[in-house]
């Protein structure tokens, strides 16, 4: 089971900071400007009534989603980003 969080560009850092130490395990572009991110983050989920280990974060107004691994080139392909299961350290 997942819990849905919705964010806009104005408050885009806040959910990432709350989910730090989680890992992105799935990414999907729903619309031209919307990306849905599945984040495995067990510690915060343990405090919720619903069982589960995932959060589902919908990024409205998101036209570009990239990931830059340490000392490597930036990745822009959503499937490739999800396959690498990047850890969330902080929002930027």
Secondary structure, DSSP 4 states (H G I P E B T S, - for coil): -EEEEEE-GGGHHHHHHHTTT-EEEEEEEEETTEEEEEEE-HHHHTTSSS--SEEEEEEET-----EE-TTS-EE--HHHHHHTTPBP----
